[in-house]
Amino acid sequence: MSGNEVNAKSPRILAVANQKGGVGKTTTAINLGTAMAAIGECVLIIDMDPQGNASTGLGIAHDERKISTFDILMDPNIVSQSLLATAVPGLLLMPSTLDLLGVENELAGSPDRAFRLKQAIEIIKNVQINTGKETKPFDYIIIDCPPSFNLLTINAMAAAQSVLVPVQAEFFALEGLSQLTNSITEFREMLNPNLEIMGIVLTMVDSRTNLSKDVAKQVSSVFGKKLYNAVIPRNISVSEAPSHGKPVLLYDLKASGSQAYIQLAKEIIQNEKGADDPAAMQAS
């Protein structure tokens, strides 16, 4: 990696967020980033959750997390030192530690406390990454948000261009989406006028049940094309992979969950770049 400036387009910055826990948020961040990298994109995942599940799920041990997102929020200028390679070529990680629990107190008196991550990402935009095939800037930056709306989430929303919302196919899905939509409206008014919902992905879907079908219809009736065609099934390999420190695509590529995340990555990239982009039409 180097800090050389580049004259390429800026990376697409998306926050994976839902204030409701247990909806597959971190799982989606890890596996979407992996699938994008497999397709040929250069991706950074920023772990903004003190639990550090994205870091663990990508196989990064605690003793490897020398410089974490906490350190970056304290001093954005050291951000390039925090980026760690993963087992996936083209996929890097900014790891998390429990130190993030102290961010609120540490930054309480700082007037720019909501924009520390944004400052760091401005620096990251000028970093070039060796993917093994080429050296290039990041195409996507994925921010894995904590389930609660606190200063960490505020930093993510101030830095992001759009929000990807994983929604579990359950009875109260629309109620949670309504709350999130209201929160994003507030973030847009207070912090980031360009923030938008990029899309909604249904997770833990059991296609055999009428409930999953009903939830999909309800979400589609409210959000229309914001609901992705790709859905993430309830799949044992997706559940098992984090305990092995691997994205599901590395744990079991043929699993239905792996194939679903590849389809989601293709759909997002096609929406961003156009359906005729050759990079969006193939996965390695």
Secondary structure as GFF3:
##gff-version 3
##sequence-region A 1 284
A	DSSP	beta_strand	12	16	.	.	.	ID=ss1
A	DSSP	alpha_helix	25	39	.	.	.	ID=ss2
A	DSSP	beta_strand	43	47	.	.	.	ID=ss3
A	DSSP	alpha_helix	53	57	.	.	.	ID=ss4
A	DSSP	three_ten_helix	62	64	.	.	.	ID=ss5
A	DSSP	alpha_helix	69	74	.	.	.	ID=ss6
A	DSSP	three_ten_helix	76	81	.	.	.	ID=ss7
A	DSSP	beta_strand	84	85	.	.	.	ID=ss8
A	DSSP	beta_strand	91	94	.	.	.	ID=ss9
A	DSSP	three_ten_helix	98	102	.	.	.	ID=ss10
A	DSSP	alpha_helix	103	106	.	.	.	ID=ss11
A	DSSP	three_ten_helix	113	115	.	.	.	ID=ss12
A	DSSP	alpha_helix	116	124	.	.	.	ID=ss13
A	DSSP	beta_strand	128	130	.	.	.	ID=ss14
A	DSSP	beta_strand	135	137	.	.	.	ID=ss15
A	DSSP	beta_strand	140	144	.	.	.	ID=ss16
A	DSSP	alpha_helix	151	159	.	.	.	ID=ss17
A	DSSP	beta_strand	162	168	.	.	.	ID=ss18
A	DSSP	alpha_helix	173	190	.	.	.	ID=ss19
A	DSSP	beta_strand	196	203	.	.	.	ID=ss20
A	DSSP	alpha_helix	210	223	.	.	.	ID=ss21
A	DSSP	three_ten_helix	224	226	.	.	.	ID=ss22
A	DSSP	alpha_helix	236	240	.	.	.	ID=ss23
A	DSSP	three_ten_helix	241	244	.	.	.	ID=ss24
A	DSSP	alpha_helix	248	251	.	.	.	ID=ss25
A	DSSP	alpha_helix	256	273	.	.	.	ID=ss26
A	DSSP	three_ten_helix	278	281	.	.	.	ID=ss27
###
